[in-house]
Amino acid sequence: MGASPQSLFGVSFVQPSRMFLIPPVLGLASLLLWGLEWREEQAPAIVTGVVLDAGTLRPLPGVTVSWKSHSATSDKAGRYQLEVMAGVRELIFSARDRSAVNKMLLIRNAGSRVRLDGMLPKPGGAGGKVLVLDRGSRAGEHGRDLASDVAADSSISLADEFGNHDQILQLKTGSDRVHSPVWITRERIAFAKEGLHEPQSSKRQGVFEFQSNAALIQPLAAETGIRFLSKPAQRESLAIGGDKDLYVLDSLSKPAALRRIFGLGAREGFVLSIFWAMDDRIYFTVDDRVPLDDRHYLTRSRIGSVKPDGADLKTDWASDPGYSFRYPAMGENGAILFGRFDLDGKHQGLWSRGPANEKMTAVAAPALRAIHIESGRLYYIYQQDLHLRILGTGDDWVIVNSVRDGDYLRLARENK
């Protein structure tokens, strides 16, 4: 069992300060109206969930779930309910003869309902495998709902395999947007970065790495329009996706100019995600525009694949006029997991297909983006929550909320 995320990464939570300014002079009607608006804005969110034994996955009664002075106790079925104010919050799960764990909670809307399940290990049984997560834009002080694809000051965080000890990395990238985290080694994370507020660099993006032991950020590559990363299991390289192009960085130890292997050119559409698979091919999502009339169109995505040297391009590895395909990821036994959904975004599900097999097999629904699958345990994102599902039983839990993308530190890398 590897070290816990706390020993790997010395990071801390960002706890926003509170400040309320009361108007100096208000009429009675205005004061009442202001008070009603203030109370509505400050309405607590309702957080619900189930607390489980991390080893047996059975419900744990008598667990205290707390935030500041607020607390609740799980019942015989492991269920709890707690009122929490919107914003970036930290919940503590504690019980007798159990190791206490903390979970970060991002509540973006006052008065909303949020689900967060807890998994408590026995002493010495903390999860050693680690998730690195793209949390999108940070919530404001009172949980202002921000559009995470356009707002700046986004964050990357770490959690163990149960979603415990979840903490934000202190990347210190200013107002830049960071996304698409990828494990390089046990101590190194690569991520893409883009500037949003400086007109002269609004499209200037690049690939950077974070070294936890030195809290160091340094560039690996720079290119206009970089958004997506993927690392192969076989060697220390990176596949990099831009708006319309695919690149390969051949050596992480000797960063150099990116090697372009594919481009959409002037054609409609853009790259949405990439994955370097075990069959040594790079799978990528292309979002095509389908005209409806002179003013309207819909998007339909497909998955293509290409070799790292740019040869043997297959533009429609997964394609169908009635569906969109997105987010290729690692499946079991070399298979490729991917999301398939109707063109209106409904009926989202995960499917699997072997590299040499034309047959597609349904894996889980509803679901959208696979993160990792191992021994029947599937980690996936749906409606911006990270779920853990046991495929044999169908049991499903939300272990981290407010997630856009993520990667998983696999056991084979853990002992490096």
Secondary structure by P-SEA (a helix, b strand, c coil): cccccccccccccbbbbbbbbccccccaaaaaaaaaaaaaaabbbbbbbbbbccccccccccccccccccbbbbcccccbbbbbccccbbbbbbbccbbbbbbbbbbccccbbbbbbbbbbcccccccbbbbbbcccccccccccccccccccccccccccccccbbbbccccccccccccccccccbbbbbbbbccccccccbbbbbbbbccccbbbbccccccccbbbbbccccbbbbbcccbbbbbcccccccccccccccccccccccccccccccbbbbbbbbbbbcccccbbbbbbbbbbccccccccccccccccccccbbbbcccbbbbbbbbcccccccbbbbbcccccbbbbccccccccccccccbbbbbcccbbbbbccccccccccccccccccccccccccc
